[in-house]
Amino acid sequence: MDSLKVILKMLTVLILAVVFAGLVMTILYTVPTERMVRHVLQSKDMYLENKIPNWSNKQVYSTIDNYSDAIMLNTAIC
């Protein structure tokens, strides 16, 4: 009988966590993205043409990765 109570309690916690995660995702998707879209459109040339000044004396480990930055920005605004 004790193990049944533990299992029931664990299932309750799991269901509450899933409901909470769903609510948080719903709230996050309601955040306005107009300003982000404007800023991405303003800086698109920098990402498309790799127009970032060299700030590191051409050190390989400090190059800027525009590919992953573009993916993150696209994910944020879409």
Secondary structure, DSSP 4 states (H G I P E B T S, - for coil): -HHHHHHHHHHHHHHHHHHHHHHHHHHHTTS--HHHHHHHHHTHHHHHHT-----STT-GGG---HHHHHHHHHHHH-
